[in-house]
Amino acid sequence: MHHQDSKVVPVPWVRRLIIDTGRTARRRHAIHGLIEVDVTAAREALRAHRAKTGEELSFTAWVIACVGRAVAAEPAVQAYRDLRGRQVIFQRVDIGLPVEVTLEGSPFAFTHVVRDAGGRSVREIHHEIRAVKADPSRSPSVRRASWARAYLLLPAVVRTGLLGALHRLPDRQRALAGTVGITAVGMFGAGGGWGIGFQLHTLSIVIGGITARPALCAGQLIEREWLQLTVSVDHDIVDGAPAARFVHRLRELLTAADGLPPGRTRDHEGA
C-alpha cells in the first residue's frame, strides 16, 4: 500500500547500470586523498582570455589536460593487472569523463573517452567535450546504448562478474572507459566540497568545489581560489610513492595554470 502523496515509477534502465557499477566498485581496495590546490592563476587566466577573445574555455577541460600531463609523467598510476597477473602500464593517457545527455526521454550519463589527453591542448579538449554534449552521437559510447540494454537482460551476478573482469582486461578497459577516470561534481553549487565516487579505474579523480579564502603570501593576506580534488587509487596496483609523485606534479601544473594564456594574477604571484 502506498500513500496518496507518493507515486511508483519503474527504475530507469540507465540507473540499473549505475547500480551494477557500484556493486563492482566495492571489490577494489581504494585509497582516497582529499587535497586542495590554489587555482587562482588559472581562474584569472580563463577570465582574462574570455574578456580578450570572447571565448570561454572550460575549467574542467583544463583540469583534464593537467591530469593528462601529470599521468604521462608518472604512467604507473594508470597500470592495470591482466588475467595472468601481469601489470600493463599504458603510456598514452585516455581519460573517461561522464557526460549527461537525454536518451529516449531519460537522462543518460555515459562515459566519453578523451584520447591522448596528455598530448592535447586545453582548447582541443574543450571543443571535443562541447561537441559531444551538443551531438552525443559523436561519441562511440552513446552508440553502445543497445549493447547496454542487452547486457541488462543478463542475471545480476553475471553482470557484476563481467564488469569486474573488465578491470582485468586492460585493452578492453582502455577502449570502453579509458585508463583514468575524472568526474566533475556539480552538487556544491558555488561552494566548496569533496566528492568520493566509484573506483572504476586504477586512478580516479573527482573535481569538487572551489572556495575563496585568504592565504599568507610574502607576509600579506591575499584572497586566493582553492579547488577541492579527490584523488583515488587502487592500492592493489599503485603504491604510495608513484601516487605521491603524481599528486605533486598535478599540483604544480594546476597552481601554475599550465597550458593557459597568462592572466593578471600571474603578475602578482609571490607578491
Secondary structure, DSSP 8 states (H G I E B T S, - for coil): ---TT-------HHHHHHHHHHHHHTTS-EEEEEEEEE-HHHHHHHHHHHHHHS----HHHHHHHHHHHHHHHSGGGGEEE-TTS-EEE-SS--EEEEEEEEETTEEEEEEEEETTGGGS-HHHHHHHHHHHHH-GGGSTTGGGHHHHHHHTTS-HHHHHHHHHHHTT-HHHHHHHH-SEEEEE--TTTTS---------SSEEEEEEEEEEEEEEETTEEEEEEEEEEEEEEETTT--HHHHHHHHHHHHHHHHTTTTS---GGGGGTT-
